[in-house]
């Protein structure tokens, strides 16, 4: 209400809510919320959605909050030694809330494959370099298939999958619906949703262009 850049700050809170994070132990809101807001959300809200999705999903606060740090490939070297397995929380949230939405038509098999693809990624909290890192010994070996597309084994598959999701037509529809519902009307007019969706599709997910159209 008192900001000199009221609309920009409202955009910030909108996207912070879209990628919501709550208190979950010592690395939840206590130490992760501030950096997520300042270093990830705020710089990305007028860029491309795929870039914002990658930045949030690969950030230490989000991986810690949604238990990616506890996910281990069952057939990885560490998984075989420890008996630990997949945690699907982050994979499910990205598909259900952050990108496609249930209307996007993903299946439980996609959730599991996405979780397998993401294994190895975690957070280093005990020594430098702090933050996100990839541990090969926890990564599930072999090719994975998400929404019919194959991804090779290795650390690069996570970002590649996120960029596919971040530019998917169902994601553009979901983002358009949420923006119109927040900024225009609780019962979003179909024409307004279609207009914002067309802008997102036509600009490769340019959130700044969508905001100007709003």
KEKE-3310 file (N, C-alpha, C; in steps of 0.2 Angstrom, whole numbers, plus 5000, padded with zeros to 4 digits):
npx = (5004:5010:5021:5032:5032:5020:5013:5023:5028:5016:5016:5027:5023:5013:5020:5028:5018:5014:5024:5025:5032:5033:5036:5048:5056:5074:5079:5069:5057:5064:5078:5078:5068:5070:5082:5076:5065:5072:5083:5079:5065:5061:5070:5066:5053:5048:5054:5057:5045:5050:5063:5062:5055:5065:5075:5069:5065:5077:5083:5091:5082:5069:5072:5075:5064:5054:5058:5068:5080:5080:5078:5082:5090:5084:5092:5104:5121:5122:5109:5108:5116:5111:5097:5088:5075:5065:5059:5044:5039:5043:5044:5030:5024:5029:5024:5010:5006:5016:5018:5011:4998:4984:4976:4984:4986:4996:5002:5003:5013:5022:5025:5033:5043:5049:5053:5063:5072:5076:5084:5099:5101:5103:5106:5120:5124:5133:5146:5157:5156:5141:5124:5114:5118:5125:5124:5132:5132:5120:5111:5098:5101:5101:5090:5076:5058:5047:5032:5031:5043:5060:5074:5091:5102:5110:5116:5111:5098:5088:5086:5083:5071:5063:5063:5056:5044:5041:5038:5027:5011:5000:5005:5006:4993:4988:4996:4991:4978:4979:4985:4975:4965:4970:4973:4962:4949:4940:4932:4938:4937:4934:4938:4949:4958:4961:4967:4979:4985:4988:4997:5008:5011:5014:5026:5035:5033:5035:5035:5034:5029:5016:5012:5011:5001:4990)
npy = (4994:5006:5007:5014:5007:5000:4990:4982:4976:4970:4960:4953:4947:4939:4930:4924:4918:4909:4900:4895:4893:4886:4886:4874:4866:4870:4876:4881:4894:4901:4903:4902:4909:4923:4924:4917:4925:4938:4934:4925:4925:4940:4945:4938:4940:4948:4942:4927:4914:4901:4902:4907:4896:4887:4893:4894:4880:4874:4880:4881:4883:4879:4865:4860:4862:4855:4842:4837:4834:4822:4813:4798:4789:4773:4763:4768:4770:4774:4772:4758:4754:4760:4758:4767:4777:4785:4802:4810:4823:4836:4834:4831:4843:4853:4849:4849:4861:4871:4871:4863:4860:4850:4849:4848:4835:4826:4810:4798:4790:4799:4808:4799:4796:4809:4812:4802:4806:4818:4814:4814:4828:4840:4848:4857:4859:4859:4862:4872:4872:4881:4877:4872:4856:4843:4826:4812:4799:4797:4797:4791:4778:4777:4780:4792:4795:4808:4814:4808:4812:4808:4808:4809:4800:4809:4825:4836:4834:4838:4852:4853:4846:4854:4866:4861:4859:4872:4879:4873:4871:4869:4874:4887:4890:4888:4897:4909:4909:4909:4922:4931:4928:4933:4946:4952:4946:4936:4926:4921:4930:4922:4928:4936:4927:4920:4930:4934:4921:4920:4930:4925:4913:4918:4925:4916:4914:4926:4935:4949:4954:4949:4955:4968:4968:4964)
npz = (5000:5003:4995:4982:4971:4968:4960:4955:4967:4971:4961:4965:4977:4972:4964:4974:4982:4972:4971:4984:5001:5017:5035:5039:5049:5052:5040:5034:5032:5041:5038:5024:5017:5016:5006:4995:4992:4989:4981:4971:4968:4966:4956:4945:4941:4930:4919:4909:4911:4912:4915:4928:4934:4934:4942:4954:4957:4958:4968:4984:4996:4991:4987:4999:5007:5001:5002:4993:4997:5003:4994:4985:4972:4970:4964:4964:4968:4982:4986:4985:4995:5006:5007:5005:4996:4983:4985:4982:4983:4979:4965:4963:4967:4958:4946:4949:4955:4952:4938:4926:4931:4936:4925:4915:4912:4916:4923:4937:4935:4928:4938:4946:4937:4935:4948:4949:4939:4945:4956:4965:4965:4978:4993:5000:5016:5026:5023:5013:4995:5000:4997:4982:4975:4965:4968:4962:4966:4972:4962:4951:4940:4922:4908:4908:4906:4904:4902:4889:4883:4882:4894:4897:4908:4921:4928:4920:4916:4925:4924:4910:4909:4917:4909:4899:4905:4909:4897:4892:4884:4893:4905:4901:4900:4913:4921:4915:4919:4933:4935:4930:4938:4950:4948:4941:4942:4954:4948:4934:4919:4904:4892:4896:4901:4890:4882:4890:4890:4876:4875:4883:4876:4864:4867:4872:4885:4892:4906:4910:4898:4900:4912:4908:4899:4907)
capx = (5000:5014:5027:5032:5031:5015:5011:5029:5028:5011:5018:5032:5020:5009:5024:5030:5013:5013:5030:5024:5036:5032:5041:5049:5063:5079:5081:5062:5056:5069:5084:5078:5063:5073:5085:5071:5062:5077:5088:5076:5058:5060:5074:5063:5045:5047:5058:5053:5043:5054:5069:5059:5054:5072:5078:5065:5065:5084:5086:5092:5076:5064:5074:5075:5057:5050:5061:5072:5087:5079:5076:5088:5088:5085:5097:5110:5126:5120:5103:5109:5120:5107:5090:5084:5072:5063:5054:5041:5036:5045:5042:5023:5022:5031:5019:5003:5005:5020:5018:5006:4992:4981:4973:4989:4986:5001:5000:5007:5020:5026:5028:5038:5049:5051:5057:5069:5076:5079:5088:5106:5101:5101:5108:5125:5123:5138:5153:5157:5151:5135:5119:5112:5124:5123:5128:5131:5131:5113:5107:5096:5104:5097:5085:5069:5053:5043:5027:5033:5050:5066:5080:5097:5105:5115:5113:5108:5091:5083:5085:5080:5064:5060:5062:5051:5037:5040:5036:5022:5005:4996:5008:5004:4985:4988:4999:4986:4972:4980:4986:4969:4961:4973:4973:4956:4942:4940:4929:4941:4933:4937:4942:4955:4962:4963:4972:4985:4988:4990:5003:5013:5013:5018:5032:5039:5032:5038:5030:5034:5023:5009:5010:5009:4994:4986)
capy = (5000:5012:5006:5018:5003:4995:4984:4977:4973:4965:4954:4949:4943:4935:4924:4921:4914:4904:4896:4896:4889:4887:4884:4867:4865:4876:4879:4883:4901:4904:4905:4901:4913:4929:4923:4915:4931:4943:4932:4921:4928:4947:4947:4935:4941:4951:4938:4922:4909:4895:4904:4908:4890:4884:4896:4892:4873:4872:4884:4877:4883:4874:4858:4858:4863:4849:4836:4834:4832:4815:4808:4795:4784:4766:4759:4772:4766:4776:4769:4751:4753:4763:4755:4773:4778:4791:4806:4813:4829:4842:4833:4832:4850:4856:4847:4850:4868:4876:4872:4860:4859:4843:4850:4846:4828:4821:4804:4796:4788:4805:4810:4795:4797:4815:4811:4798:4811:4823:4811:4817:4835:4841:4854:4856:4864:4858:4864:4876:4878:4880:4878:4867:4853:4836:4820:4807:4793:4796:4798:4785:4777:4776:4785:4793:4797:4812:4817:4806:4814:4805:4812:4805:4800:4814:4831:4841:4832:4841:4859:4852:4844:4860:4870:4858:4861:4879:4882:4868:4875:4868:4878:4894:4891:4888:4904:4914:4908:4912:4929:4934:4927:4937:4954:4955:4944:4929:4922:4924:4930:4918:4932:4939:4922:4918:4935:4933:4915:4921:4934:4920:4908:4921:4928:4911:4914:4933:4937:4956:4956:4947:4960:4974:4966:4964)
capz = (5000:5003:4990:4976:4965:4970:4955:4955:4973:4971:4957:4969:4982:4968:4962:4980:4984:4968:4973:4991:5005:5024:5040:5039:5052:5053:5034:5031:5032:5045:5034:5017:5014:5013:5000:4990:4990:4986:4976:4966:4965:4964:4950:4939:4939:4923:4914:4906:4916:4912:4919:4935:4937:4935:4947:4961:4958:4959:4974:4990:5000:4988:4987:5006:5010:4998:5004:4988:5000:5006:4988:4983:4967:4974:4961:4964:4973:4989:4987:4986:5002:5012:5006:5004:4989:4981:4989:4976:4985:4975:4958:4962:4968:4952:4941:4951:4957:4949:4930:4921:4935:4935:4919:4910:4910:4918:4927:4943:4932:4926:4944:4948:4933:4937:4954:4947:4935:4949:4961:4965:4967:4985:4996:5005:5022:5032:5021:5007:4994:5002:4992:4978:4972:4962:4971:4957:4970:4974:4956:4948:4933:4916:4904:4911:4902:4907:4897:4883:4881:4885:4896:4898:4915:4923:4931:4916:4915:4929:4921:4904:4911:4920:4904:4895:4908:4909:4891:4890:4883:4899:4909:4899:4902:4921:4923:4913:4924:4940:4935:4929:4945:4956:4946:4938:4945:4957:4943:4929:4913:4899:4887:4899:4902:4883:4880:4893:4888:4870:4876:4886:4871:4859:4869:4875:4893:4895:4912:4909:4893:4902:4917:4904:4896:4913)
cpx = (5004:5020:5026:5031:5026:5013:5017:5029:5022:5012:5023:5028:5015:5014:5027:5025:5013:5018:5030:5029:5034:5037:5042:5056:5067:5080:5074:5062:5062:5075:5084:5073:5066:5077:5081:5068:5067:5081:5085:5070:5059:5064:5070:5056:5044:5051:5054:5051:5047:5060:5067:5058:5060:5075:5075:5066:5072:5087:5086:5085:5071:5065:5073:5068:5053:5053:5065:5078:5086:5078:5083:5086:5089:5090:5103:5115:5124:5114:5103:5112:5115:5100:5086:5081:5070:5058:5051:5038:5037:5043:5034:5021:5023:5026:5012:5002:5009:5020:5012:4999:4989:4978:4978:4990:4992:4998:5005:5014:5024:5029:5034:5044:5052:5056:5063:5074:5079:5084:5095:5106:5099:5105:5114:5125:5128:5145:5152:5159:5144:5130:5117:5118:5121:5127:5127:5130:5124:5108:5105:5098:5099:5093:5079:5065:5048:5038:5029:5040:5055:5071:5085:5099:5110:5112:5110:5100:5086:5081:5081:5073:5060:5059:5057:5044:5036:5038:5030:5015:5000:4999:5006:4997:4985:4990:4994:4980:4973:4982:4980:4965:4963:4971:4966:4950:4943:4937:4932:4938:4937:4941:4949:4960:4965:4968:4979:4989:4991:4997:5009:5015:5017:5024:5037:5039:5035:5033:5029:5029:5016:5007:5008:5002:4989:4984)
cpy = (5006:5012:5011:5014:4997:4989:4979:4973:4968:4959:4950:4945:4938:4929:4921:4916:4908:4898:4895:4891:4891:4884:4876:4865:4871:4879:4881:4891:4905:4907:4905:4906:4919:4928:4921:4921:4936:4941:4928:4924:4935:4948:4943:4936:4945:4947:4933:4917:4903:4896:4904:4901:4886:4886:4894:4885:4871:4876:4879:4877:4878:4867:4856:4857:4857:4843:4832:4831:4825:4810:4805:4789:4777:4762:4762:4768:4768:4772:4762:4750:4755:4760:4761:4773:4785:4795:4810:4820:4834:4840:4834:4839:4854:4855:4849:4858:4873:4877:4869:4861:4852:4843:4848:4839:4823:4815:4803:4794:4794:4808:4806:4796:4804:4815:4807:4802:4816:4821:4814:4824:4836:4848:4853:4861:4864:4861:4868:4871:4876:4880:4872:4863:4846:4831:4814:4800:4792:4797:4792:4784:4776:4781:4786:4796:4801:4815:4814:4808:4810:4809:4807:4805:4806:4821:4836:4840:4836:4848:4858:4850:4850:4865:4868:4860:4868:4883:4878:4873:4874:4873:4885:4895:4892:4895:4909:4915:4911:4919:4933:4934:4932:4944:4956:4953:4937:4924:4924:4924:4926:4922:4934:4933:4920:4924:4935:4926:4916:4925:4929:4916:4912:4924:4923:4912:4921:4935:4945:4958:4954:4952:4966:4973:4967:4972)
cpz = (5000:4999:4985:4970:4967:4966:4955:4961:4974:4966:4961:4973:4978:4967:4968:4983:4979:4969:4981:4995:5012:5028:5040:5042:5051:5046:5030:5030:5036:5042:5027:5014:5012:5007:4994:4987:4986:4980:4970:4963:4962:4958:4944:4937:4933:4918:4911:4912:4917:4916:4927:4938:4938:4941:4954:4962:4960:4965:4980:4995:4998:4989:4994:5009:5007:4998:4998:4991:5002:5000:4986:4978:4970:4971:4960:4969:4980:4990:4989:4993:5007:5012:5006:4997:4988:4986:4983:4977:4980:4967:4958:4963:4961:4946:4942:4952:4953:4941:4927:4925:4933:4928:4913:4908:4911:4923:4933:4940:4930:4933:4947:4944:4934:4943:4953:4944:4940:4955:4960:4967:4974:4987:5001:5010:5027:5030:5015:5001:4996:4996:4988:4976:4970:4965:4966:4960:4972:4968:4953:4941:4928:4913:4908:4906:4905:4901:4890:4880:4885:4888:4898:4906:4915:4926:4927:4915:4918:4926:4914:4905:4913:4914:4899:4898:4908:4903:4888:4889:4889:4904:4908:4901:4910:4923:4921:4918:4930:4940:4934:4935:4950:4954:4944:4941:4948:4953:4937:4922:4907:4894:4889:4899:4895:4881:4883:4891:4881:4870:4878:4880:4866:4860:4872:4883:4896:4900:4912:4904:4896:4908:4913:4901:4901:4914)
residu = (UNK:UNK:UNK:UNK:UNK:UNK:UNK:UNK:UNK:UNK:UNK:UNK:UNK:UNK:UNK:UNK:UNK:UNK:UNK:UNK:UNK:UNK:UNK:UNK:UNK:UNK:UNK:UNK:UNK:UNK:UNK:UNK:UNK:UNK:UNK:UNK:UNK:UNK:UNK:UNK:UNK:UNK:UNK:UNK:UNK:UNK:UNK:UNK:UNK:UNK:UNK:UNK:UNK:UNK:UNK:UNK:UNK:UNK:UNK:UNK:UNK:UNK:UNK:UNK:UNK:UNK:UNK:UNK:UNK:UNK:UNK:UNK:UNK:UNK:UNK:UNK:UNK:UNK:UNK:UNK:UNK:UNK:UNK:UNK:UNK:UNK:UNK:UNK:UNK:UNK:UNK:UNK:UNK:UNK:UNK:UNK:UNK:UNK:UNK:UNK:UNK:UNK:UNK:UNK:UNK:UNK:UNK:UNK:UNK:UNK:UNK:UNK:UNK:UNK:UNK:UNK:UNK:UNK:UNK:UNK:UNK:UNK:UNK:UNK:UNK:UNK:UNK:UNK:UNK:UNK:UNK:UNK:UNK:UNK:UNK:UNK:UNK:UNK:UNK:UNK:UNK:UNK:UNK:UNK:UNK:UNK:UNK:UNK:UNK:UNK:UNK:UNK:UNK:UNK:UNK:UNK:UNK:UNK:UNK:UNK:UNK:UNK:UNK:UNK:UNK:UNK:UNK:UNK:UNK:UNK:UNK:UNK:UNK:UNK:UNK:UNK:UNK:UNK:UNK:UNK:UNK:UNK:UNK:UNK:UNK:UNK:UNK:UNK:UNK:UNK:UNK:UNK:UNK:UNK:UNK:UNK:UNK:UNK:UNK:UNK:UNK:UNK:UNK:UNK:UNK:UNK:UNK:UNK:UNK:UNK:UNK:UNK:UNK:UNK)
# end
